[in-house]
Amino acid sequence: MKKFVSLLLCLSLSLFAVARAMKPNHTLAAVAKTAQKKPTGQKADAKTLLNDASKALAAMIKAARADKGLDPKTPKNKPFWKSTQLITKNLKLAKTGLVAKSNDFFKGVAEARTAEEQMKVDWQLTDSKNEKVIENGKTLGHAIALLRTDFSKEAARKKKGGELTSKEKTDFEKLKAQQKELLGKIAKLEASAKKDKALEKGLREMKKQADHIVKEPVTLDAYIATLYLLDVQAGLIRGYEYYVDKPWRADYLVLVDWVHTYETSYYEWETSVSYDWALVDTSVDVYENEDVAVSESISDEEINSEEAYAENESFDMSEAEEEEVAAEEDTDEEVASDDDDSMEDASDDEGEDMSDDDSGDDAGDDNGGDDDGGDDDGGDDGGD
């Protein structure tokens, strides 16, 4: 017993020494991540993860179609179905690209990641508490996140290591300048959104991300983390578009236009970077709380049927429907709250926090609220 107590004491002192060596703002977060990040023993390559994503997507669509409360003809449900449609089309593009070993694979995965973030925002508009849709939506998100952070050109670049090239430094500084400009646009919109708690929450999240990027050090890890974080930011901007009231919708569309500008420059970068396609056959670990396996049995026939439905149905909204949804959302307290009916979970911020331990100048960012509410949990899951 004495030996056991001594062992515990030594272990405690070791942890204390490690904690003292860390930056104060990151101590608890870093310890929590180490404790949470446990391999399940499962491994998956790119093809397997794409198949997992398709199964989760089909199971989610199947559950949603069986729920009368998620009728796609109901205006408040249409944004969810539109973003689901985007995920479907881009996963299909990624599959085609993987077979052909073309850039369509990377484009499809990146766009699916953005659309998945958009879907999580749009889901809140439905007011649905459908557990099967939520469960499969989270599983879908895990599979896409692993594809993005382990089988992207960014992941290959991080694995290669080294210092940023002069072009990468220039590109990174350009991204930082764009984020500063975005902060100005968000500040203008915040004044209009004060009566809209849900939209105010969304703008606050976008602002937090932009602040995070602006303060990042000019390092390889920070650069790669920024490229991943922009997927999330673009999804938020697209998703919250449906929350905007008519009088100032034109102001918000400036943010949507910014997303298009960023995507154009991003795909120019992606096209210029080479990739060793042998990497897609390398299996990566699947960690606890990042399960990519669908709990129910779903056949290939069902997968094809549900994908066809999501891809080919029309979920377009009229201007009157958009106004109706935005007006309803203004008075919906559930949309503005964080609850168990959300598709968010601890692994949703893939890549956002990957460079924190390398940063010496983001203490102000943390004090400003970056680590509130567990937003950075699980963010180190990319490409290592």
Buried (B, 14 or more C-beta within 10 A) or exposed (E): EEEEEEEEEEEEEEEEEEBEEBBEBBBEBBBBBEEBBEEBEBEBBBBBBBBBBBBBBBBBBBBBBEBEEBBBEBBBBBBBBBBBBBBBBBBBBBBEBBEEEBBBBBBBBBBBBBBBBBBBBBBBBBBBEBEBBBBBBBBBBBBBBBBBBBBBBBBBBBBEEEEBEEEBEEBBEEBBEBBEEBBEBBEEBBEBBEEBBBBBBBBBBBBBBBBBBBBBBEBBBBBBBBBBBBBBBBBBBBBBBBBBBEEBBEEBEEBBEBBEEBBEEBBEBBEEEEBEEEBBEEEBBBBEBBBBBBEEEBEEEBBEBBBEBBBEEEBEBEEEBBBBBBEBBBEBEBBBEEEEBBBBBBBBBBBBBBBBBBBEEBBEBBEBEBBEEEBBBBBBBBBE
